[in-house]
Amino acid sequence: MQYALLAYGSQGVREVTQPIADAIADVLARPYVTGWVRLHADESATTVRNPGGRTLLTDGPFIESKEYLGGLIMIEVANLDEALAIAEELQQTRAVGAIEVRPIVEASIHGA
């Protein structure tokens, strides 16, 4: 089963140009990691909405928070317990504040 590990950091730790910590790099190199990305700071975001049928662009994140989404790691493991164990290992590196674990919906496109 595929899972997304959403890595959150505190507002004080935003420098994406810093090298990835060795402990995290070790996990990212494992075979069950199918992809990962680091995100720029939340101020670089643009939110796109469509109220009343017209496009509305808003600079920055939509909500203010003490934590921000810093990256996304995709893994493929047998079950939720394995996904949670990987998230716990990453969290113990103290390089991320919190990790949200979500199953990935297998997409299919019909009628194309």
C-alpha positions in Angstrom: 0.0 0.0 0.0 1.2 3.5 -0.7 1.3 6.2 1.9 2.3 9.9 1.9 4.3 11.2 4.8 3.7 14.9 5.1 6.6 16.4 7.0 5.9 19.6 8.9 8.4 21.9 10.4 8.3 24.9 12.8 8.2 28.4 11.4 11.7 29.1 12.7 13.3 26.3 10.6 12.7 27.2 7.0 16.0 27.1 5.1 15.6 24.7 2.3 19.1 25.2 1.0 20.5 23.4 4.1 21.7 19.9 3.3 19.3 17.1 4.3 20.3 15.6 7.7 22.2 12.3 7.3 19.6 10.3 9.3 16.8 11.5 6.9 19.0 10.9 3.8 19.5 7.3 5.0 15.7 6.8 5.1 15.1 8.5 1.8 17.6 6.1 0.1 15.7 3.0 1.2 13.8 0.9 -1.5 10.3 1.5 0.0 10.7 5.3 -0.7 9.1 5.8 -4.1 9.6 9.6 -4.2 10.1 12.7 -2.1 10.2 16.5 -2.5 11.2 19.4 -0.3 9.0 22.5 -0.5 10.1 26.2 -0.3 8.8 28.3 2.6 5.1 28.8 2.9 5.4 32.5 1.8 6.3 31.2 -1.7 2.9 29.6 -2.1 0.0 30.9 -4.2 -3.5 29.7 -3.4 -5.9 29.3 -6.4 -9.7 29.3 -5.7 -12.7 29.6 -7.9 -15.5 31.4 -5.9 -18.5 32.1 -8.0 -16.9 30.8 -11.1 -14.0 33.3 -11.3 -10.4 32.5 -10.5 -9.0 34.1 -7.4 -5.2 34.1 -6.7 -3.9 34.7 -3.2 -0.3 35.2 -2.3 1.1 33.0 0.4 -0.6 30.2 2.4 -4.3 30.3 2.9 -4.1 29.8 6.7 -1.6 30.9 9.3 0.0 28.2 11.3 2.9 27.6 13.7 4.0 24.7 11.5 4.3 24.5 7.8 4.4 21.7 5.2 8.1 21.3 4.4 8.0 18.2 2.3 6.3 15.1 1.1 7.7 11.5 1.1 5.9 8.7 -0.7 6.4 5.2 0.5 5.2 1.8 -0.4 4.9 -0.7 2.4 2.6 -3.6 3.5 0.4 -1.8 6.0 -0.2 1.2 8.2 1.9 -0.1 11.0 5.0 -0.1 8.7 4.2 3.4 7.5 3.9 4.6 11.1 7.2 3.0 12.1 8.9 4.8 9.2 7.3 8.1 10.3 8.4 7.5 13.9 12.0 6.9 12.7 12.0 10.1 10.7 10.4 12.1 13.5 13.1 10.9 16.0 15.8 12.6 13.8 14.4 15.8 15.2 14.8 17.4 11.8 11.0 17.6 11.4 8.4 18.7 13.8 5.5 16.4 13.0 4.7 13.8 10.3 1.2 13.2 9.0 0.7 9.7 7.5 -2.0 9.4 4.9 -2.9 6.5 2.5 -2.7 7.4 -1.1 -5.8 6.8 -3.3 -4.9 4.8 -6.3 -6.2 6.9 -9.2 -7.7 5.7 -12.4 -8.8 7.9 -15.3 -11.9 6.8 -17.2 -13.5 8.0 -20.4 -10.3 9.6 -21.9 
